């Protein structure tokens, strides 16, 4: 079964690169074979270990990424991986491989949990926690990564609580629980230590972006994909928590004395700037397949929300002619262009700007998006006319 899953992943990769009908048929055929083997393992007493089944599900998730990300086919396998991992740690069988799979899956699992209005499957007190979470004086790569991971895993719970507070504003116990969790996750002291570690671990160079909108003048240079991931995850985490806090202040879940709006807003923009500084590296052609670009899809979407918040704030206080309002509009366009470019590479069509607005609202605690909206919010000028149920649509490949 595991060999079939590996074959499917390789066939999906080939179909993605060549974008030919024959290659897509090969991938769909090998996908059917591994799914039959998986069903057999799950419904009979086939001698397949739990680790083999888990790795098969993870490979299916990876393989479906090569299809159309807008189809959300991969999300089904991601959900299965999360559930199998949960069964592993609740049964006391959690091993090193399982820990590695949590590390590989948690960011996407957090994203899907927020989209579905549920608490992360990894946000479970029974899940073994890493021994190195850092202390009050220093961070190394492992402890910094663990800090970011554990905070991100708490985000879906916070978004869920914020949404409940909006529906039950008079529930004082719920509001206090939400405020306590917000303060715990925000954790400025530890966040600054992670940021200091990132600053010391990376270098900055002039940007060489070929995007149409004016890019940031400087970009990060990373020594490894691990440093890139840590930086992207950390600043995405700060955008998320800052966006949630500003939403809580807007809808009066959090009293104004709880958080300094100006400081939170400034940190929100700083994190969005840092996300933009990762794009030069992400679009580097050395990534084949372009996983660096794919990693930036959701962070750039959320960074769009940071600049949207700044634009609205500046427009309200200083008017549309304010310099920061014009800058925010420019950076919104830059983030949208980046998301659109990534979607063209991975999705067979661009995205509608409406999707970014709805996503940022939902991730701050606002109304949930329907699955249909997530799947259909493509730019109608670019949307492929082929069967949208197929996991491998023809793509307009972007260099």
N, C-alpha and C positions, 0 to 999 in steps of 0.2 A: 504493500500500500504506500509506504513512504517513497519507494522508487517511482511509483506512478505519480505521486504528488510532485516530486522533483522534475519529472518529465513534463508535467503540465505547466509548471512554472517556467521551464525553459521554452516550451512551445509558445506560451503567452508572451514571453520576452521577444521571441522571434517574430510573432505576429505584430507586436507593437512596433518593432524596428522596420519591418518590411511593409506593413499595412496592405498586404495582398489578400485577396479572397481565399486563395488556397491555404495560406498560412493560418488564417482565422479558422478555417474548417479543421485543420490539424489540431489547433488548440482546443476547439470545442469538443472534438472527438476524444482527446486525451483527458479533458476535463470530465467528460461523461464517464470515462473508465475509472478515474480516481474516486468520483462520487459514488459509483456502484460499490467499489471496494470499501469505502468509508461506511456506507449504509450497512453493508454486510457485517463489518466489524462492530457496529453499534447495536445491531439487532440480533446478532447471533453470538455464540460463544467462541468466536474466532480468537485464535491465540495472538492477539495484538496487545501490546502493553499500552498502558495509559499514556506513557511518554510518546509512543509512536503515533497514537491518535492525535495527541496534542500538537506534535510537530507537523502532522499532516494538515491539521486545521490552519496552523500558522502559514504553511506554504500555500494553501488555498487562498488565504487572505492576501498574501504577497502576489500570487498569480493574478487575482482579480483586479489588483491595482493597475495592471497593464491593460485592462479593459477600459471601460469608460468610468471615470471617478464619479461622474454625475449620475450614473445608474445605481450607485450605492450597493452593487452586488457584493463588494468586499465587506460591507458592514455586517452581513449575516455571518460570515466566517469569523470576523472579529468578535462578535457577540458569543459565538461558540467557544472561541479560545478563552475569553474571559470567564465563562461559566465553568469550563473544564479546569482552569487554574484555581477557581474558587473551590471546586470539589477536591482538588489536590491539597490545598492547605487546611480545609476543614477536616479532612481525613488523616491529617498528620503525615502526608506523603510529599510535602513540598521540598524539592531538591534544588540543586544548583541550576539545572536546566530550566526549572520553572521560574526561578528568580530572573534568569536571563530573558525568558519570554515576557515577563512583566516589564522589564526594561525596554524590550523591543516594541511592546504593544501599548504602553500606558498612554502615550500622547494621543494616539488615534482613539483609544477607548474613552478618554476624557472628552474629546470632541464629540463623539457619538452620544455619550451620556448626556451632555448638555443639550444637544439637538433633540434628544428624546425625552427631556424633562425628568431624568432619573438620576439617582446617586450612583457614582462610579462603583462597579463591581469590585474594584481594588480598594475602595474606601471601607474596609472591613477590619474591625479590631482583631480578628483572628489571623489576618495575614501577617506572616513573619516580617518584621521591619529590619532594614539594614542596620548593622551595628554602628556604622559611621554616618552620623548625621551632622557632624561638626560641633564645635563648641563656641564659646563667646569670644575667642581670640583669633582663630585662624580657620582657613578652609583649604583643602586640597581637592583635586579633581573629583575623586570618588565622593567625598562628603558634600561638595558643592552640587554634584549631580543628584545625590540622594535628597538634599534639601529641596531642590527644584521639583523633583519628582513627587515627593510627599506633599508639597504644597499644591501642585497642580491637581493631584488626585482628589484634593478636598474641594476644588472649585465647583464641580457639579452639585455637591451637597449645598454649598453656599448659594448658588444660583437657584436651586430648588427652594431653599428657605426664603430667599428674597421674594420669589414669586408668590409663595404662600403668604408672606407678610402683606404684599399688595392686595391680596384677596381677603385677608383677615387683619386689618390695621388695628383693631382693638384688642388683639391677643397679645397682652403684655409679655407673657412668658415666651411666646414665639419670637417677638421682637428682641428680647434680651438674649435669647439663644443665638439669633442671627448676628447681633452686634458682637457677641463674644467670639463667634467663629470668624467674623470679619477681622477683628483685631488680631486674633491668633494667626490668620493667614497673611495679613498685611506685613507684620513683623519687620519693621524697617531696619532694626539693628542687624539681623541675620542677612537680610537682603543686601545691605551695603557690603557685607563681607563677601558675598557671592560676586557682587559687581566688581569689587576690588580684585578678586581672584581672576575674573574674566579680563579686566583691564591689564593685569600683569601678564596674562597668558597669550594675549593677542597683540598684533601690531596693526597700524593704520596706514593706508596708502591712498593716493589719489584714485578717484573712481574712474573706471573705463567703460561705464555702461553705455550701451547703444540704444537705450530706450528714448522715446520721443520726448516725454516730459523731462523737465530739468531734474537730474538725479542729485542726491547729496554729494557734496564735493569730495568727501572722503568715505572710504569703505574699510571694513575689517579684512585682514589677512589671517587665515587660520592655518595652523600647523597640521591639523587632522580633522577628519569628519566628526570626531567626537567633540572637539572644541567648538566646531560649528553648531552641532546639535545643542550643546549646553547653552551656548549664547542665544540661539533662537528660542529655545524653551524658556530660558530665564526671562527674556524681555517680553515674550508672549504672556508669561505668567504675570508680570508686572502690569501689562496692558489690561489683562483680565481683571485683576483685583482693583486697579484704579478705576476702570470703567464701572465695575459693580458699586464701588463706594460712591462715585458721582451720581449714579442712578438712585442709590439709596438716599442721598441728600436731596435729589430732585423731587422724589416722591414722598419725602419726609419720613422714611423708615428710620433713618439715622438723624438724631438731633445735630444741628450745625456745630455744637461744641465737641462732638465726638471726633471729627476729622477736620483738618485744615484743608478746605476745598482748593485753595490756591496751590498748596504744596502737592496735593494729590494730582491736580490738573497738570502741574509742571512735570511731575514724574511720569504721568501718562504720555506726554509729548516726548520726553526724553527717551522712553522705551520705544515709542514709535519711530523716532529717528534712528535708534540703534537697529531696529528691524530693517529699515531701509538700507542701512550700511552693510547688511548681510547679503543683499541681492547680487552684488557684483560677483561674489564667490559662488552663490547658488546657481547662477546662469553660466558658470564656467563650462565650456564644452568638454572638459575632461570627464564630466559626469555622463557616463553612457551605460545604462539609461539615465535620463536626467532626474535622478532622485533628489539632487540638491534643489532644483526648482520645485519639485513636488513638496518637499519639506516646508517651503515658504508659502504654500497656498493659503492655509488658514491664518498663519501669522500676519501676512500682508492684508488679508481680509479684516482682521481685528485692528491692525494699525490704521486702516481706513477709518474705523470708528473713532480712534483717538483724534484724528485730524477733523473729523466731522463734529466732535464735541467742542474742539477749539474754535472751529468756524462759528458754530452757533453761539458760543459764549462771547466771542469778540464782536459778532454782528449785533448781539443784544446790548452789549455794554458800550462799544465804541463805534458801531456802524459798519457798513460793508466796505468802507474805504480804509479801514484800519489795516496797517501792514501785516499784522498777524492773521487777519482774516484772509487776505490775499495769499499769504504763505500757506495757510491751511487748505485753501482751495487747490493750490498747486500740488501739494503733497497728497491730497485726496485723489487727484487725477493720476499721480505717480503710482500710488498703491493700486488703484483700479487697473491701470495699464499693466502692472506686474501680475495681478490676479488673472486678468484677461489673457495675458501671454501664457501663463502656466496652464490655464484651461484649454487654450488652443493646442498646447503640446500633449496634454493628457486626456482631454475630454472630447475632442472632435469638434469643438465649437467654443466661442467665447461665452462670457457670462454677462447677464444684465446687471447694471449697477444697483438695481433694486435688491438683488440678492445680498449684496454686501451690507446694505442698510438694515435689512431684516435680520441678517445673521448677527451683526453687532448689537442690535437691540435685544435679541434673544440671549446672547451670551452675557449681557449685563443684568439680566433678570426680567426683561420685558417679555412680551407675548412669544410663545413658541411658534416656530414655523412648521407648516405641514410637510410631510415627506414629499408630497406632490410638488410643492413650491420649490423644494431643494432640487428636485429632479428636472424641473421644467424651466427654471429661471436662467435660460441661456439667451444670448443675444439673438433675436430672430433673424438678423441679417446673416448670421454665421451658422445657425443650427443645421446640423446635417440632416438630409432628407431621408437617409436610410432608416431601417427598422431600429428604433431606440431600445428595443428589448435585447438586441444583440450586444454582447459584452465587448465586441471589437468593431467599433464603427470606423469608417475611413476618417483619417485625420488630416487636418491642414497642419503639417509639421512646421514648427517655427525654429529657426536656428538659435 
